[in-house]
């Protein structure tokens, strides 16, 4: 009896705000996550920055983007853009 196992690739996905787009084909995205202090039960926000591959250089500062895990593209880049949402900056 043969046992066929299929490898299921589980990719982590995040949504965040673009904070830098100065590099070529790379954006820096900040992801904010709410946490709760274990003892005092106060909510606070932590943030982490990710370098994300943006092939067409479409995202700009202030945009909200979704990105997923991928193979290593450089020393720091292990993420790629899935879709870019509308700009969240307000122009008057």
KOLNU-714499 format. One line per 5 residues: their letters; for each residue x, y, z of C-alpha. Coordinates in Angstrom, 1 decimal. Example, Ala and Ser with C-alpha at 12.3 -4.5 7.8 and 13.67 -1.06 7.14 Angstrom:
# residues 2
as	12.3,-4.5,7.8; 13.7,-1.1,7.1 $
This chain:
# residues 92
xxxxx	0.0,0.0,0.0; 1.5,3.3,-1.1; 1.0,6.4,1.0; 0.8,9.5,-1.1; 1.5,12.6,0.9 $
xxxxx	1.0,16.0,-0.6; 3.1,18.8,0.7; 0.9,21.6,1.8; 2.6,25.0,1.7; 1.3,27.2,4.5 $
xxxxx	2.2,30.8,3.7; 1.9,33.5,6.3; 0.1,36.6,5.1; 0.0,40.1,6.6; -1.6,43.5,5.8 $
xxxxx	0.2,46.7,6.6; 1.1,50.3,5.7; 3.9,51.3,3.3; 6.4,53.5,5.2; 9.2,53.6,2.6 $
xxxxx	9.4,53.1,-1.2; 12.8,54.5,-1.9; 14.4,51.2,-2.9; 14.0,49.7,-6.4; 11.4,46.9,-6.4 $
xxxxx	11.3,46.9,-2.6; 9.0,48.6,-0.1; 9.1,48.7,3.7; 5.8,47.8,5.3; 4.8,48.4,8.9 $
xxxxx	2.4,45.9,10.5; 0.7,46.9,13.7; -0.6,44.2,16.0; -2.6,44.8,19.2; -1.5,43.0,22.3 $
xxxxx	-2.7,42.7,25.8; -0.4,42.9,28.9; -0.7,39.5,30.7; -0.9,41.0,34.2; -2.4,44.5,33.9 $
xxxxx	-4.7,43.6,31.0; -3.9,46.9,29.2; -4.0,46.9,25.4; -1.0,48.3,23.6; 0.2,48.2,20.0 $
xxxxx	3.4,46.7,18.7; 4.7,47.2,15.2; 7.2,45.4,13.0; 8.7,46.4,9.7; 9.1,44.0,6.7 $
xxxxx	11.0,44.4,3.5; 8.6,43.3,0.7; 9.2,42.7,-3.0; 7.2,45.0,-5.3; 8.0,44.0,-8.9 $
xxxxx	6.2,46.8,-10.6; 7.0,49.6,-8.1; 3.3,50.2,-7.7; 3.0,50.9,-4.0; 3.7,54.3,-2.6 $
xxxxx	4.0,55.7,1.0; 0.7,55.5,2.9; -0.8,52.6,0.8; -2.2,49.6,2.5; -0.8,46.4,1.0 $
xxxxx	-1.3,42.6,1.6; 1.8,40.4,1.3; 2.7,36.8,1.7; 5.8,34.7,2.6; 7.9,33.5,-0.3 $
xxxxx	11.4,32.1,-1.0; 14.4,34.3,0.0; 14.8,37.0,-2.6; 17.8,38.8,-0.9; 19.4,39.0,2.5 $
xxxxx	16.3,40.7,4.1; 13.4,40.1,1.6; 11.3,37.0,2.2; 7.9,38.6,1.3; 6.1,39.6,-1.9 $
xxxxx	3.1,41.8,-2.5; -0.2,40.1,-3.3; -2.3,43.2,-3.8; -2.2,46.9,-3.1; -5.2,48.7,-1.8 $
xxxxx	-6.2,52.3,-2.3; -4.0,55.0,-0.9; -4.9,56.0,2.7; -3.4,59.5,2.6; -5.8,62.4,2.7 $
xx	-5.3,65.2,0.2; -7.0,68.5,0.7 $
